[in-house]
Amino acid sequence: DGTDPTACVVLGDGVEQGAFGWKKSAADANTAFERAALIVEGTCRKGDASACSLQALLGVEDRGGLKPAADARTRIAPLCGPEDALGCASLGRAFLLEACGPVEPVKALTTWQLGCQSKQANSCRRLARLLLDGAAGVPKDAASAQALFDGACEENDADACQQLGKLLLSGDGGTKDVKRAKAAKKKACKLGLKEACR
């Protein structure tokens, strides 16, 4: 309603992913993120640390018209912990963005591990992608990536379902299962990912 930016961010994420049984809508998600950005802009200027953290999170995700800033990692850090993992997905991404400082894949790895342990599907999916591709200091581990995509798909993350389907079709994750692959892609389609419907 224009008073709680955290609620707007959670709403935006949920509508974007089609979570909680909501209809997936990019337009509604953008509206929520833009509203969050408007709220945090003025509040951050007044010195509210939590608002500045959310502003940095939105910038890292390129949402609400905001862009990543050099201090994003420091600002988002309070939003990623054992008690509150809301910002772990974004903090991990910040460690891979040059706009936020030197690229540090190992820190992204540990950050997404924390977020995934807290049942944040975004963190699990991003961790899986990192393990699938590998990076400096992060060896490739397709089997772990497949397990993580599987878990994130269970949490109704459409992109994770699509990636799981691809791995199950190719067998690159250690298991080839055409039936499960089709089921994963079908779920991704139902969750609103158009490319999975082909």
RADA-V644138 format. One line per field, one symbol per residue. burial: 1 if it has 9 or more other C-alpha atoms within 8 Angstrom, else 0. A space follows every 50 residues. Layout:
burial->???
//
This chain:
burial->00011001101111111110000110011111111111111011000100 11111111111111011110011011111110001111111111111001 00001111101111110001111111111111011001011111110111 111001111111111111101110011001111111111011100110
//
